[in-house]
Amino acid sequence: MSTDHFYNRPVKLGLQRLALTATLLISPAIARAEEPIKPFKDALFSQNRVLESRDGGAFQVIDYQEQRDINARDEEPERRVKSAYVDTGVRKDQVNETLNLSGSPLEVMRVGPLQDAAFTVIFIHGRGGDRRLGANDYSFGGNFNRLKNLAVQNGGSYYAPSIKSFDPNGAADVAALVRHVFELSAGRPVILACASMGGFICQSVSRDKEAVRYLKGLVIMGGPPDPGFLTTPAAKLKIPVYFAHGSADKVYKAEDQIGLFEKMRAKKYPVVFRLFETGGHGTPVRMSDWREILNFMLTGGNFAPR
């Protein structure tokens, strides 16, 4: 997952859909009486059409079109987004660090304050990636740049570590980082987001009885399903979960992840699912609405659809 080219390109999937109304719903953004995260470039990132919505808005199918959302959005498709989508002034708040938290060095990129962050997001890359992927302002449609700006402008911090392995050793590094930033921020919310194979790290951390005490939420972007999730310490604490998946993902089938979502909903679990119609494996990293994600997590998984 070192570049957009790691992912499969979107392919049309013939899923059966409910008949669309003549007027398509606009914006899947979550609305609340008080949204803690203020807007940043919402007109570019938060105005996607909703093709289908159910479960009170918890499950939504989002319109995704390669021609519009990659080719028309990027100066160089999959490599460099147009300048309107980014604000690189946030780089003044960005540093590379090497931490030693669990007995081995862990390279991280951090944006935002070291201490007393209002919240912290930790992004875990997939196979072939490192901290540079989550730090790239121009790839993935500028979505990481938006996350950086949303974090800094709202008093938060964003970490992108380099994961050396997706086994218990890699999970131990991440669990130690979760506790580290929790302590640095005096117990304020910590959100762990995992993309692609990085989802195995989220699965391991969800089973760590100590680490889950420091978590406010889990974000799974095009990740592998976890059939045993509802038995984990994270599930027992009802830690909110946000799923984002492409309907044409050839690495991890969308239907498998939707099945887990439905089991969670049946148990009244705080969970959201965003399915990008025709999207491939990398689509969630490009298209997920980080402001929606953060507002969902920071309000404890409570929302009313806009």
PyMOL commands that set and color helices and strands:
alter all, ss='L'
color gray80, all
select helices_A, chain A and resi 4-6+42-45+55-57+66-71+83-85+88-93+131-135+140-153+168-184+196-206+211-214+229-231+233-236+254-266+283-287+290-298
alter helices_A, ss='H'
color red, helices_A
select strands_A, chain A and resi 25-26+30-31+49-54+59-63+74-76+80-81+94-100+105-111+120-124+157-161+190-195+217-221+241-246+271-277+304-305
alter strands_A, ss='S'
color yellow, strands_A
deselect
rebuild
show_as cartoon
